[in-house]
């Protein structure tokens, strides 16, 4: 299982953001979505079986009325990610 958070900009209109969040909640791979105040208008939480499936599903999460989106994907904590974030000063 892999998780991701998507942040959406919809133009700053609260009713539009609420409506889009409701549509996102209707997608099977979206575990929650809601309108927020701040730099982005909507936040959505996604889950998929693996990275490949997640990347395919991301295009489905971009709805008409969304101006831009940004996706934050969970770092898979297995052998492949053991050295993520280690710089020259890490122990």
Order of alpha helices (4+ residues) and beta strands (2+ residues): beta-alpha-beta-beta-alpha-beta
